[in-house]
Amino acid sequence: MFSFAPNLNPGETLIAQERDITGGALKISDAYDLLLIQKTNGDYELRLFMKLQFFFKDDGINRWSKSDKQAFIKSWKKRVRQIWDGHTLKTLSNNKQVKLNLSFETQIDGIMFDHWEITVKKVPPGSVFRSFVRPGMKDVTLTENDNGVTVRKVRKSGSYQQITSAHEFGHMIGLDDEYGPLFGGNAGKHNSDYASVMNIGSNVRKRHTVYLLNWLNKALTQNNIK
């Protein structure tokens, strides 16, 4: 595994690390870094680290202020962590747990050796612009509204809430869409799991972290941790 200097908190022990992981089913090159860390209480943490470069685009009338940009990034981190952080990936034989933890280094504009570039657009009222991720280009396009909650209804099934930024983050770790033709997607085996974060909901399923778990299991085996 490639060695690099991580930022550890006091009392943490680095067990394993790898830089520029190829992410998920979409096989995104250099998608993120992974670090397996033991905490002071004996539990473990799989830390997923990304370097992110943000760019902000005005719509011609409405303009981004410096404070607006900073507020969006703060909200983006909060919303993504709200959905993805803290999930237990594995319970060890001694009942110690390995949980997922997200860590980000961000920069606005400039030059950066990043994992992802994220462009955030101001959009006029009533805009039907849809945010997207281009895995091969390692870039994301969001709107100023994507940290908010979107509610979608499915007849005879109910209403589902989703944060677009958290859904798009799923693509950033290599996951594909799970919503079906009803919402402009393709037919697939998870189309009816509306509550899934990769469908139209907010729930992270075990299948969404299987690629992280595979890396974790390898690291645990190499370090004789069961």
C-alpha positions as CSV (number, residue, x, y, z in Angstrom):
1,M,0.0,0.0,0.0
2,F,1.3,3.5,-0.9
3,S,2.5,5.4,2.1
4,F,1.8,9.1,2.8
5,A,1.7,11.3,5.8
6,P,-1.9,11.5,7.3
7,N,-3.2,14.0,9.8
8,L,-3.9,11.9,12.9
9,N,-5.6,13.1,16.1
10,P,-3.8,12.7,19.4
11,G,-3.8,9.1,20.6
12,E,-4.7,7.6,17.2
13,T,-2.7,4.8,15.6
14,L,-2.4,4.4,11.9
15,I,-2.8,0.7,10.9
16,A,-3.0,0.8,7.1
17,Q,-3.3,3.4,4.3
18,E,-3.6,3.7,0.6
19,R,-3.7,6.8,-1.7
20,D,-5.8,7.4,-4.8
21,I,-8.2,4.4,-4.6
22,T,-10.1,3.3,-7.6
23,G,-13.7,3.8,-6.5
24,G,-16.6,1.4,-6.7
25,A,-18.6,-0.1,-9.5
26,L,-17.9,2.9,-11.7
27,K,-14.1,2.3,-11.3
28,I,-13.2,5.9,-10.8
29,S,-9.5,6.4,-10.7
30,D,-7.9,8.4,-7.9
31,A,-11.3,8.8,-6.2
32,Y,-10.2,9.1,-2.6
33,D,-7.6,8.0,0.0
34,L,-8.3,5.4,2.7
35,L,-6.8,5.1,6.2
36,L,-7.5,2.4,8.8
37,I,-7.0,4.0,12.2
38,Q,-7.3,2.7,15.7
39,K,-8.9,5.1,18.2
40,T,-7.9,5.7,21.8
41,N,-10.9,3.6,23.0
42,G,-9.8,0.6,20.9
43,D,-12.4,0.9,18.2
44,Y,-11.3,1.4,14.6
45,E,-12.2,4.0,12.0
46,L,-12.0,3.7,8.2
47,R,-11.2,7.3,7.2
48,L,-12.1,8.2,3.7
49,F,-10.2,11.3,2.7
50,M,-10.8,13.6,-0.3
51,K,-9.2,16.7,-1.6
52,L,-11.8,18.9,-3.2
53,Q,-11.5,22.1,-5.2
54,F,-14.6,24.2,-5.4
55,F,-15.5,26.7,-8.2
56,F,-18.5,29.0,-8.0
57,K,-20.4,30.4,-11.0
58,D,-22.8,33.3,-11.0
59,D,-25.9,33.3,-13.2
60,G,-25.3,36.9,-14.5
61,I,-27.6,38.6,-11.9
62,N,-27.1,36.7,-8.7
63,R,-23.5,36.5,-7.6
64,W,-21.5,34.5,-5.0
65,S,-20.0,36.5,-2.2
66,K,-17.0,35.1,-0.3
67,S,-19.1,34.3,2.7
68,D,-21.7,32.6,0.5
69,K,-19.0,30.3,-0.9
70,Q,-17.7,29.4,2.5
71,A,-21.2,28.8,3.8
72,F,-22.0,26.5,0.9
73,I,-18.9,24.3,1.5
74,K,-19.6,24.2,5.3
75,S,-23.2,23.1,4.5
76,W,-22.0,20.6,1.9
77,K,-19.7,18.9,4.4
78,K,-22.4,18.8,7.0
79,R,-25.0,17.3,4.7
80,V,-22.8,14.7,3.2
81,R,-21.6,13.6,6.6
82,Q,-25.2,13.5,7.9
83,I,-25.9,10.7,5.4
84,W,-22.6,8.9,5.1
85,D,-20.7,9.3,8.3
86,G,-20.6,6.9,11.2
87,H,-21.9,3.7,9.5
88,T,-20.5,0.5,11.1
89,L,-18.6,-1.4,8.4
90,K,-17.6,-4.3,10.5
91,T,-17.7,-5.7,14.0
92,L,-14.6,-7.5,15.1
93,S,-14.3,-10.7,17.2
94,N,-13.6,-8.6,20.3
95,N,-16.8,-6.6,19.6
96,K,-14.8,-3.5,18.6
97,Q,-16.3,-1.8,15.6
98,V,-14.9,-0.2,12.5
99,K,-16.9,2.9,11.5
100,L,-16.8,5.0,8.4
101,N,-15.5,8.6,8.8
102,L,-15.3,11.2,6.1
103,S,-12.5,13.8,6.0
104,F,-12.1,16.6,3.5
105,E,-9.5,19.2,2.5
106,T,-11.1,22.0,0.5
107,Q,-10.0,24.9,-1.5
108,I,-11.8,27.6,-3.5
109,D,-10.4,28.3,-7.0
110,G,-6.6,28.4,-7.6
111,I,-4.5,25.3,-8.3
112,M,-4.7,22.1,-6.3
113,F,-3.8,18.5,-6.8
114,D,-7.3,17.3,-6.0
115,H,-9.4,14.2,-6.1
116,W,-12.4,16.1,-7.4
117,E,-13.4,19.5,-8.8
118,I,-16.8,20.7,-7.8
119,T,-18.5,23.6,-9.6
120,V,-21.5,25.2,-7.9
121,K,-23.9,27.2,-10.0
122,K,-26.3,30.0,-9.2
123,V,-29.6,29.1,-11.0
124,P,-32.6,31.4,-11.7
125,P,-35.9,30.6,-10.0
126,G,-37.8,27.8,-11.7
127,S,-34.6,26.3,-13.3
128,V,-34.8,22.6,-14.2
129,F,-31.0,22.2,-14.2
130,R,-30.0,18.7,-12.9
131,S,-26.8,18.2,-11.1
132,F,-24.4,15.6,-12.3
133,V,-21.0,13.8,-11.9
134,R,-18.7,13.0,-14.7
135,P,-16.6,10.1,-13.3
136,G,-14.0,10.1,-16.1
137,M,-13.4,13.8,-15.8
138,K,-13.4,13.8,-12.0
139,D,-15.7,16.7,-11.8
140,V,-19.1,17.5,-10.2
141,T,-21.6,20.2,-11.1
142,L,-24.1,21.2,-8.4
143,T,-26.5,24.1,-7.8
144,E,-26.7,26.5,-4.9
145,N,-29.8,24.6,-3.8
146,D,-28.4,21.1,-3.6
147,N,-27.7,21.1,0.2
148,G,-31.4,21.4,0.8
149,V,-33.9,18.5,1.0
150,T,-35.9,17.4,-2.0
151,V,-39.1,15.5,-1.5
152,R,-40.3,13.1,-4.2
153,K,-43.6,11.1,-4.1
154,V,-44.2,7.7,-5.5
155,R,-47.8,6.6,-6.0
156,K,-48.9,4.0,-3.4
157,S,-45.4,4.0,-1.9
158,G,-45.2,7.4,-0.1
159,S,-42.8,10.3,0.0
160,Y,-39.0,10.2,0.1
161,Q,-36.5,12.9,1.1
162,Q,-33.1,13.3,-0.4
163,I,-30.2,15.7,-0.3
164,T,-28.8,16.0,-3.8
165,S,-25.2,16.7,-2.5
166,A,-25.3,13.4,-0.6
167,H,-26.6,11.5,-3.6
168,E,-23.9,12.9,-5.9
169,F,-21.3,12.1,-3.3
170,G,-22.3,8.5,-3.8
171,H,-21.2,8.8,-7.4
172,M,-17.9,10.3,-6.2
173,I,-17.1,7.1,-4.3
174,G,-18.0,5.1,-7.4
175,L,-21.7,4.2,-7.0
176,D,-24.2,4.2,-9.9
177,D,-27.8,5.5,-9.9
178,E,-30.5,3.1,-8.6
179,Y,-33.6,5.1,-9.6
180,G,-35.6,3.7,-12.5
181,P,-37.4,5.0,-15.6
182,L,-40.0,6.7,-13.3
183,F,-37.3,9.3,-12.5
184,G,-35.4,9.2,-15.7
185,G,-33.1,6.3,-14.9
186,N,-32.5,2.8,-16.2
187,A,-34.3,-0.4,-15.3
188,G,-32.4,-2.2,-12.5
189,K,-32.8,-4.5,-9.5
190,H,-32.9,-1.7,-6.9
191,N,-35.4,0.6,-8.7
192,S,-38.1,-0.2,-6.1
193,D,-35.8,0.6,-3.1
194,Y,-36.9,4.2,-3.1
195,A,-35.4,4.9,0.3
196,S,-31.9,4.2,-1.0
197,V,-29.6,7.3,-1.2
198,M,-28.7,6.2,-4.7
199,N,-32.4,6.1,-5.6
200,I,-34.5,9.0,-4.3
201,G,-34.1,8.6,-0.6
202,S,-31.4,9.0,2.1
203,N,-30.6,5.5,3.4
204,V,-27.1,4.1,2.9
205,R,-27.3,0.3,2.3
206,K,-24.7,-2.3,2.9
207,R,-24.2,-2.6,-0.9
208,H,-23.1,1.0,-1.0
209,T,-20.1,0.3,1.3
210,V,-19.1,-3.1,0.0
211,Y,-16.1,-1.7,-1.9
212,L,-14.9,0.0,1.2
213,L,-15.5,-3.2,3.2
214,N,-13.4,-5.2,0.7
215,W,-10.4,-2.8,1.2
216,L,-11.0,-2.9,5.0
217,N,-11.0,-6.7,5.1
218,K,-7.8,-6.9,3.2
219,A,-6.1,-4.3,5.5
220,L,-7.4,-6.2,8.6
221,T,-6.0,-9.5,7.3
222,Q,-2.6,-8.0,6.5
223,N,-2.4,-6.7,10.0
224,N,-3.7,-9.8,11.7
225,I,-6.8,-8.1,13.1
226,K,-9.9,-10.3,13.4
